[in-house]
Amino acid sequence: MPDILEPVFRSDVTVQLVKHSADDAHVLWSARVSTQGEQSLDQIGADPERSKGLISYLMRDRHGSPFEATSMTFFVSAPIFVFREFMRHRAGWSYNEESGRYRELEPVFYIPGYDRKLVQEGKPGRYRFVDGSPEQHYAMRSSMKVSYRQAYEAYQSMLAAGVAREVARSVLPVGLFSSAYATCNARSLMHFLGLRTIHPDAKVKSSPQREIEMVAEQMETAWAGLMPLTHAAFNANGRIAP
């Protein structure tokens, strides 16, 4: 039996903006080419109120293509089940995730924090989540730790026996942490945020799983700093992607 690495248990997810070509000027530049032809990005900030009005118009009337003239790349560290939800977002997104075929996966596992609502009530489509009792949290945490340890021991035992990584990884749970680069444009990010956040300004209510909402919240914070006019127009128009 090989020496088994001690698992690390986490209740957070992390998102880092690592690269971007995204600001409000890119949207204005892309929109105005329709009527003014080629122009310099340096000239776009000359009339802030006019620029704000144009972005609001584009958002309100759902002229979405100018918002695609942007790019953001995030480095995300989250449980595997979060990335499986991510992969449902295909239009305007690209992903490169770490591979369990080519590297030995580290024993880092997700356990929800004590602030995570734990109990699901209601019928499909009408679920609500409520706080769990201390006893439920204890049962959950204890069961997860036992399961994670057993799974990782089986994984390392197979590796020690010479089993290929791509086969041995089959025993690992979706609570294992993975990491990926996720690249999108502002239009695709707005669509993602409309589905994966709960917000009082949203015209269409959503019920995302809390863990992917944690990712979305961090992405939104970074994006709002890059494109404040676009972000404000998104909120003002019900958080519906143009």
FENFEN-V294979 format. One line per field, one symbol per residue. phi: phi as a letter, one per 30 degrees, with the letter a starting at -180 (. if undefined). psi: psi as a letter, one per 30 degrees, with the letter a starting at -180 (. if undefined). burial: b if it has 16 or more other ideal C-beta (glycine too) atoms within 10 Angstrom, else e. A space follows every 50 residues. Layout:
phi = ???
psi = ???
burial = ???
This chain:
phi = .ddcdddccbccbbbbdcaabaadddddddddddccidadddddddbedd dddddddeddcicddedddbabcccccadedddddeddccdibbbbcdcd dcbddddcbcbedddddcccbjceibdbcbdddedddddddddddddddd dddddddddddjddedcddddddddddbbacbcacdddddddddccbcbd dddcdbbddeddddddddddddddddbddddddeddcihcdd
psi = klkkkklkkkgllkkkjfklijleeeeeeeeffeffaklkfffegfieee eeeeeeeeeeghjfefffhlkkkkjkjllefefeeeffjejgklkjlkkf eflkkliklkkklffkkfkklalkfhklklklleeeeeeeeeeeeeeeee eeeeeeeeeffgkkefeefffklffkklllkkklleeeeeeeeffglkkf fkejklilkeefeeeeeeeeeeeefeieeeeeeeefhghkk.
burial = eeeeeebeebeebebebeebebbbbbbbbbbbeeeeeeeeeeebeeeeee bbebbbebbeeeebebbbbbbbbbebbbbbbbbebbeebeebbeeeeeeb eeeebebbbbbbeeebebeeeeeeeeeeeeebeeeebeeeeeebeeebee bbbebbebbeeeeebeebbeebbebbbbebbbbbbbbbbbbbbbbbbebe ebeeeeebeebbbbbbbbbbebbeebbebbbbbbeebebebb
